[in-house]
Amino acid sequence: MLDGPVFGVLLDPLAAVMLLVATVIGFFTVLYSTHYLRERNREHATGHAGQARYYFWLLLFLASMVGVAVSPNFLQLLIFWELTTLCSWALISFYQDERSLRAGFKALLMTQGGGAFFLVAVLILFASAGSFEFTALARLPDSLRLVVFVMLMIAAWAKAAQVPFHTWLPDAMAAPTPISAYLHAAAMVKAGVYLMARSVSSGWAVPPTGAIALGVMALLTMFIALSYYFVQDDLKRLLAYSTIAHLGYVLLGLAVGGLGSIIAFRGGVLHIACHGFAKATLFFCAGALAYVTGTRSIAGLGGAARSMPLTATAYFVGVLAVTGVPPFACFWSKFMILSGAMQLGGAIGPVVLVLVLVESLISFAWMLYVGQKMFLGSVTPAAAVHSDPPAAMSGVLVVLIIFCLLAPAIAMPLVLGIGR
């Protein structure tokens, strides 16, 4: 006998945070795209022929993420999860050149492999507990619960581009930049960490071994991603590795939450929103630079601030927000994660504190160096342009600058409702 409905809507604080990120950033992505997909785009001139296909898949992507956010059980979540995989494949492959098609296929193959683990986990859950409900996970015997949790964890790693499944995300930068922004800030990869948030909070009965494995792999991913920063000349690939590291932050918060710290869990969920708006700001800056100059090369964009002051301002605000400089967005979520880790006692708190501070300082220094290289100094030929991007794109940058400050205040009341 099936326990609970198969389909429905669940709107709790966790779902509300994911909805906030998916819909608001989704709206800005659509608005930004209206000017980005033009023949005047110097990087990728796009006529009217491909726009219907682009907006169909983008809007389906947005709807799928809404479905992921409000799913009341693992089965419905799996269905919308696979829809996001399909949409990301179509959008990464949008330009239909060899590079785009290869990147789209790689993303489809690796994330679909993770989806197979998700499917097996759902089958085991139903066969053992007779239910697809999130709470059914806590009713499984300890050994079986660990098996299901590990399978869900592997599915989340593949979707969120965590080690060893991280290689598809930088290649996915072959997509149009608005899609890259949505993919990183609010969709696809965020579905992976959202699955873990649901799994950890399903009765708060996470096997300690699973939580420790989740935390260790999150820290490992953060530092492996960081090591790739220093060899990137493509701005979007640099931002892709930054996303991989920050998804590690989310999973670290959830892992510490699984070990008993509700503050760290809330910090991990808050980081979904804070990182989302900060990373959208940075990707839309990359899109603005490519639209106007025709390049994403860090070395080829010297002195761009002289002709693109708004884009330069948005970039540096995005860097402050994503690296956690107070009072910008990610400071608050990182603070909660570290506070929760310190509350656990023993060696876990100090180890997490030191590693997070090291990663944050190196990341801040390098992103600042890249910004200085692109926007300051002598003007390169590619950066000798006359203005910031068109009104719709510039307007989105202005609003996101504000969100880099306000995102924690908006999401915090929702986050504090989790676990009550």
C-alpha positions as CSV (number, residue, x, y, z in Angstrom):
1,M,0.0,0.0,0.0
2,L,1.5,3.4,-1.1
3,D,2.1,5.7,1.8
4,G,1.3,9.3,0.8
5,P,0.4,10.9,-2.6
6,V,2.5,10.4,-5.7
7,F,2.2,14.0,-6.9
8,G,1.6,17.2,-5.1
9,V,3.1,20.5,-3.9
10,L,5.3,21.0,-0.8
11,L,5.9,24.6,0.1
12,D,8.1,24.7,3.3
13,P,11.0,27.0,4.1
14,L,13.5,24.9,2.2
15,A,11.3,24.8,-0.9
16,A,10.7,28.5,-0.6
17,V,14.5,29.3,-0.7
18,M,14.9,27.2,-3.8
19,L,11.9,28.8,-5.4
20,L,13.2,32.3,-4.6
21,V,16.5,31.5,-6.4
22,A,15.1,29.6,-9.3
23,T,12.3,32.1,-10.2
24,V,14.0,35.4,-9.5
25,I,17.3,34.6,-11.2
26,G,15.3,32.8,-13.9
27,F,13.4,36.1,-14.6
28,F,16.6,38.1,-14.8
29,T,18.0,35.4,-17.2
30,V,15.1,35.8,-19.5
31,L,15.3,39.6,-19.4
32,Y,19.0,39.6,-20.0
33,S,18.6,37.2,-22.9
34,T,16.3,39.5,-24.8
35,H,19.3,41.7,-25.6
36,Y,22.1,39.1,-25.4
37,L,20.6,37.1,-28.3
38,R,21.1,39.7,-30.9
39,E,23.1,40.0,-34.1
40,R,25.1,42.8,-32.4
41,N,26.6,40.3,-30.0
42,R,30.3,40.3,-31.0
43,E,31.0,36.9,-29.5
44,H,28.0,35.0,-30.9
45,A,25.7,36.9,-33.2
46,T,22.3,35.2,-33.0
47,G,19.5,35.9,-35.4
48,H,15.8,35.2,-34.9
49,A,16.0,31.7,-36.3
50,G,17.3,30.1,-33.0
51,Q,15.5,32.2,-30.5
52,A,12.2,30.2,-30.4
53,R,14.2,27.0,-29.6
54,Y,16.3,28.9,-27.0
55,Y,13.3,30.3,-25.1
56,F,11.4,27.1,-25.2
57,W,14.2,25.2,-23.5
58,L,15.0,28.0,-21.1
59,L,11.3,28.4,-19.9
60,L,11.0,24.6,-19.6
61,F,14.3,24.7,-17.6
62,L,12.8,27.3,-15.2
63,A,9.5,25.3,-14.9
64,S,11.5,22.1,-14.1
65,M,13.4,23.9,-11.4
66,V,10.1,25.0,-9.9
67,G,9.0,21.4,-10.0
68,V,12.2,20.3,-8.2
69,A,11.7,22.9,-5.5
70,V,8.1,22.0,-4.7
71,S,8.2,18.2,-5.0
72,P,6.7,16.6,-2.0
73,N,8.5,13.2,-2.4
74,F,11.5,11.6,-4.0
75,L,9.6,10.2,-7.1
76,Q,8.3,13.6,-8.2
77,L,11.7,15.2,-7.5
78,L,13.3,12.5,-9.7
79,I,11.0,13.3,-12.6
80,F,11.7,17.0,-12.6
81,W,15.4,16.3,-11.9
82,E,15.6,14.4,-15.2
83,L,13.8,17.2,-17.0
84,T,16.5,19.6,-15.9
85,T,19.1,17.2,-17.3
86,L,17.3,17.2,-20.6
87,C,17.0,21.0,-20.7
88,S,20.6,21.6,-19.8
89,W,21.7,19.3,-22.6
90,A,19.6,21.2,-25.1
91,L,20.8,24.6,-24.0
92,I,24.5,23.7,-23.6
93,S,24.3,22.4,-27.2
94,F,22.5,25.5,-28.4
95,Y,25.1,26.8,-30.8
96,Q,25.3,23.4,-32.4
97,D,29.0,23.6,-33.3
98,E,31.3,20.7,-32.4
99,R,32.4,22.2,-29.1
100,S,28.8,22.8,-27.9
101,L,27.6,19.4,-29.0
102,R,30.4,17.6,-27.3
103,A,29.9,19.6,-24.1
104,G,26.2,19.0,-24.1
105,F,26.6,15.3,-24.6
106,K,29.2,15.1,-21.8
107,A,26.9,16.9,-19.4
108,L,24.0,14.6,-20.3
109,L,26.1,11.5,-19.9
110,M,27.6,12.3,-16.6
111,T,24.5,13.8,-14.9
112,Q,22.3,11.0,-16.3
113,G,24.7,8.5,-14.8
114,G,24.1,10.2,-11.4
115,G,20.4,10.0,-12.1
116,A,20.6,6.2,-12.4
117,F,21.9,6.1,-8.8
118,F,18.9,8.3,-7.8
119,L,16.5,6.0,-9.5
120,V,17.9,2.9,-7.7
121,A,17.7,4.7,-4.4
122,V,14.1,5.5,-5.0
123,L,13.3,1.9,-5.9
124,I,15.1,0.6,-2.8
125,L,13.2,3.1,-0.7
126,F,9.8,2.1,-2.1
127,A,10.5,-1.6,-1.9
128,S,11.6,-1.4,1.8
129,A,9.3,1.4,3.1
130,G,6.4,1.3,0.7
131,S,6.7,5.1,0.3
132,F,8.3,7.8,-1.8
133,E,8.0,10.3,1.0
134,F,11.1,12.1,2.2
135,T,10.4,11.0,5.7
136,A,10.5,7.4,4.7
137,L,14.3,7.6,4.5
138,A,14.4,7.8,8.3
139,R,12.3,4.7,8.7
140,L,14.8,2.4,6.9
141,P,17.1,0.1,8.9
142,D,20.5,1.7,9.6
143,S,22.5,-0.3,7.1
144,L,19.9,0.1,4.3
145,R,19.6,3.8,5.1
146,L,23.3,4.3,4.6
147,V,23.1,2.5,1.2
148,V,20.3,4.7,0.0
149,F,22.0,7.9,1.4
150,V,25.2,7.0,-0.4
151,M,23.3,6.5,-3.7
152,L,21.6,9.8,-3.3
153,M,24.9,11.4,-2.5
154,I,26.5,10.1,-5.7
155,A,23.5,11.4,-7.7
156,A,24.0,14.8,-6.0
157,W,27.7,14.8,-6.7
158,A,27.2,14.2,-10.4
159,K,24.5,16.8,-10.7
160,A,26.4,19.4,-8.7
161,A,29.7,18.7,-10.5
162,Q,31.6,17.6,-7.4
163,V,34.8,15.5,-7.5
164,P,35.1,13.1,-9.3
165,F,32.2,14.3,-11.6
166,H,33.4,17.9,-11.9
167,T,34.8,17.9,-15.4
168,W,31.5,18.4,-17.3
169,L,30.7,21.8,-15.8
170,P,33.7,23.8,-17.1
171,D,33.1,22.3,-20.6
172,A,29.4,23.4,-20.3
173,M,30.6,27.0,-20.7
174,A,30.1,26.4,-24.4
175,A,26.5,27.4,-23.7
176,P,25.2,31.0,-24.2
177,T,26.3,33.1,-21.2
178,P,22.8,33.7,-19.8
179,I,22.3,29.9,-19.7
180,S,25.7,29.5,-18.0
181,A,24.5,32.0,-15.4
182,Y,21.2,30.2,-14.7
183,L,22.9,26.8,-14.8
184,H,25.4,27.9,-12.1
185,A,23.3,30.3,-10.0
186,A,19.9,28.7,-9.8
187,A,19.4,25.5,-11.7
188,M,20.9,22.1,-12.5
189,V,23.8,22.1,-10.2
190,K,21.7,23.6,-7.4
191,A,19.2,20.7,-7.9
192,G,22.1,18.4,-6.8
193,V,22.7,20.2,-3.5
194,Y,18.9,20.6,-3.0
195,L,18.6,16.8,-3.2
196,M,21.1,16.5,-0.4
197,A,19.3,19.2,1.7
198,R,16.1,17.2,1.4
199,S,17.9,13.9,2.2
200,V,19.7,15.3,5.3
201,S,16.5,17.0,6.7
202,S,14.3,13.9,6.1
203,G,13.8,13.0,9.7
204,W,17.3,14.2,10.6
205,A,18.5,10.6,10.6
206,V,21.6,10.9,8.5
207,P,24.1,8.0,9.0
208,P,27.2,9.6,10.6
209,T,29.4,7.8,8.2
210,G,27.5,9.3,5.3
211,A,27.6,12.8,6.7
212,I,31.4,12.5,7.3
213,A,31.9,11.3,3.7
214,L,29.8,14.2,2.4
215,G,31.9,16.7,4.3
216,V,35.3,15.3,3.4
217,M,34.4,15.2,-0.3
218,A,33.1,18.7,-0.1
219,L,36.4,20.0,1.3
220,L,38.4,18.0,-1.2
221,T,36.3,19.4,-4.1
222,M,36.7,22.9,-2.8
223,F,40.5,22.7,-3.0
224,I,40.7,20.7,-6.3
225,A,38.5,23.4,-7.9
226,L,40.7,26.1,-6.4
227,S,43.8,24.6,-7.9
228,Y,42.3,25.1,-11.4
229,Y,41.8,28.8,-10.9
230,F,45.4,29.7,-11.7
231,V,45.5,28.2,-15.2
232,Q,42.3,29.7,-16.6
233,D,42.3,32.5,-19.3
234,D,38.6,32.0,-20.1
235,L,36.6,34.0,-17.6
236,K,33.6,31.7,-17.8
237,R,35.8,28.6,-17.0
238,L,37.2,30.4,-14.0
239,L,33.7,31.1,-12.8
240,A,32.8,27.5,-13.4
241,Y,35.5,26.2,-11.1
242,S,34.4,28.8,-8.5
243,T,30.9,27.4,-8.7
244,I,32.2,23.9,-8.1
245,A,34.0,25.1,-5.0
246,H,30.9,27.0,-3.7
247,L,28.7,24.0,-4.2
248,G,31.2,22.3,-1.9
249,Y,30.5,25.0,0.7
250,V,26.8,24.1,0.5
251,L,27.4,20.4,0.9
252,L,29.9,21.1,3.8
253,G,27.2,23.0,5.6
254,L,24.7,20.2,5.0
255,A,27.2,17.6,6.2
256,V,27.9,19.4,9.4
257,G,24.1,19.7,9.8
258,G,23.9,16.0,9.4
259,L,26.3,15.6,12.3
260,G,24.0,17.6,14.5
261,S,24.4,21.3,13.8
262,I,21.2,23.0,12.6
263,I,23.0,26.3,12.3
264,A,25.5,24.8,9.8
265,F,22.6,23.2,7.9
266,R,20.8,26.6,7.7
267,G,24.1,28.2,6.6
268,G,24.4,25.6,3.8
269,V,20.9,26.4,2.6
270,L,21.4,30.1,2.9
271,H,24.6,29.7,0.7
272,I,22.3,28.4,-2.1
273,A,20.7,31.8,-2.3
274,C,23.7,34.0,-1.5
275,H,26.0,32.2,-4.0
276,G,23.2,32.2,-6.5
277,F,22.8,36.0,-6.7
278,A,26.6,36.6,-6.4
279,K,27.4,34.1,-9.2
280,A,24.7,35.4,-11.5
281,T,26.2,38.9,-11.1
282,L,29.6,37.6,-12.2
283,F,28.3,35.5,-15.1
284,F,26.3,38.4,-16.4
285,C,29.4,40.5,-16.2
286,A,31.2,37.9,-18.3
287,G,28.3,38.0,-20.8
288,A,28.5,41.8,-21.0
289,L,32.2,41.7,-21.7
290,A,31.8,39.1,-24.4
291,Y,28.8,40.9,-25.9
292,V,30.7,44.2,-26.3
293,T,34.3,43.0,-26.9
294,G,33.8,39.6,-28.5
295,T,36.2,37.9,-26.1
296,R,36.2,36.2,-22.7
297,S,40.0,36.2,-22.5
298,I,41.2,37.5,-19.2
299,A,44.5,38.5,-20.7
300,G,42.8,40.4,-23.6
301,L,40.5,42.6,-21.5
302,G,42.9,45.1,-19.9
303,G,41.5,48.5,-19.1
304,A,37.9,47.6,-19.7
305,A,36.7,49.7,-16.7
306,R,37.3,53.0,-18.6
307,S,34.6,52.2,-21.2
308,M,32.5,49.8,-19.1
309,P,32.3,51.3,-15.6
310,L,29.0,49.6,-14.6
311,T,30.3,46.1,-15.7
312,A,33.5,46.7,-13.7
313,T,31.5,47.8,-10.6
314,A,29.2,44.8,-10.9
315,Y,32.2,42.4,-11.2
316,F,34.0,43.7,-8.1
317,V,30.8,43.7,-6.1
318,G,30.2,40.1,-7.3
319,V,33.7,39.2,-6.1
320,L,33.1,40.7,-2.7
321,A,29.8,38.9,-2.4
322,V,30.9,35.4,-3.6
323,T,34.1,35.3,-1.5
324,G,32.3,36.4,1.6
325,V,33.6,39.9,2.4
326,P,31.3,41.5,5.0
327,P,28.6,42.7,4.7
328,F,28.1,41.1,1.3
329,A,26.0,38.0,0.6
330,C,28.2,34.9,1.2
331,F,29.7,36.3,4.4
332,W,26.6,35.4,6.3
333,S,26.2,31.9,5.0
334,K,29.9,31.1,5.5
335,F,29.7,32.5,9.0
336,M,26.8,30.2,9.9
337,I,28.5,27.2,8.4
338,L,31.7,27.9,10.4
339,S,29.7,28.7,13.6
340,G,27.9,25.3,13.3
341,A,31.2,23.5,12.8
342,M,32.7,25.1,15.9
343,Q,29.7,24.0,17.9
344,L,30.3,20.3,17.2
345,G,33.5,20.3,19.4
346,G,36.5,18.2,18.9
347,A,38.8,18.6,15.9
348,I,36.0,19.1,13.3
349,G,35.5,22.8,14.0
350,P,39.1,24.0,13.9
351,V,39.9,21.9,10.8
352,V,36.9,23.2,8.9
353,L,37.6,26.8,10.1
354,V,41.2,26.7,8.9
355,L,40.5,25.1,5.6
356,V,37.5,27.4,4.8
357,L,39.6,30.5,5.7
358,V,42.5,29.4,3.5
359,E,40.2,28.7,0.5
360,S,38.4,32.0,1.0
361,L,41.5,34.1,1.2
362,I,43.1,32.5,-1.9
363,S,39.9,32.7,-3.8
364,F,39.4,36.4,-2.9
365,A,43.0,37.3,-3.8
366,W,42.9,35.5,-7.2
367,M,39.5,36.9,-8.2
368,L,40.6,40.4,-7.3
369,Y,43.8,39.9,-9.3
370,V,41.7,38.8,-12.3
371,G,39.5,41.8,-12.0
372,Q,42.5,44.1,-11.8
373,K,43.9,42.4,-14.9
374,M,40.6,42.8,-16.9
375,F,39.4,46.2,-15.8
376,L,42.4,48.2,-14.8
377,G,45.8,49.1,-16.4
378,S,46.5,49.7,-20.0
379,V,43.6,49.4,-22.5
380,T,44.0,46.4,-24.8
381,P,42.6,46.5,-28.4
382,A,39.7,44.1,-27.5
383,A,38.7,46.4,-24.6
384,A,38.7,49.6,-26.6
385,V,34.9,49.9,-26.7
386,H,32.6,52.8,-26.0
387,S,30.0,51.8,-23.5
388,D,28.4,49.2,-21.2
389,P,25.9,46.7,-22.7
390,P,22.3,47.6,-23.8
391,A,19.7,48.7,-21.3
392,A,18.2,45.3,-20.4
393,M,21.6,43.8,-19.7
394,S,22.8,46.8,-17.7
395,G,19.6,47.0,-15.8
396,V,20.0,43.4,-14.7
397,L,23.5,44.2,-13.5
398,V,22.3,47.1,-11.4
399,V,19.5,45.0,-9.7
400,L,21.9,42.1,-9.0
401,I,24.4,44.5,-7.4
402,I,21.6,45.3,-4.9
403,F,20.8,41.7,-4.4
404,C,24.5,41.0,-3.5
405,L,23.7,43.0,-0.4
406,L,20.1,42.1,0.2
407,A,20.0,38.4,-0.6
408,P,20.8,37.3,3.0
409,A,18.1,39.6,4.5
410,I,15.5,38.2,2.1
411,A,16.4,34.5,2.5
412,M,17.3,34.5,6.2
413,P,13.7,34.5,7.6
414,L,13.0,31.4,5.4
415,V,16.2,29.7,6.4
416,L,15.5,30.2,10.1
417,G,12.2,28.4,9.7
418,I,14.1,25.1,8.8
419,G,14.2,22.5,11.5
420,R,11.6,24.1,13.7
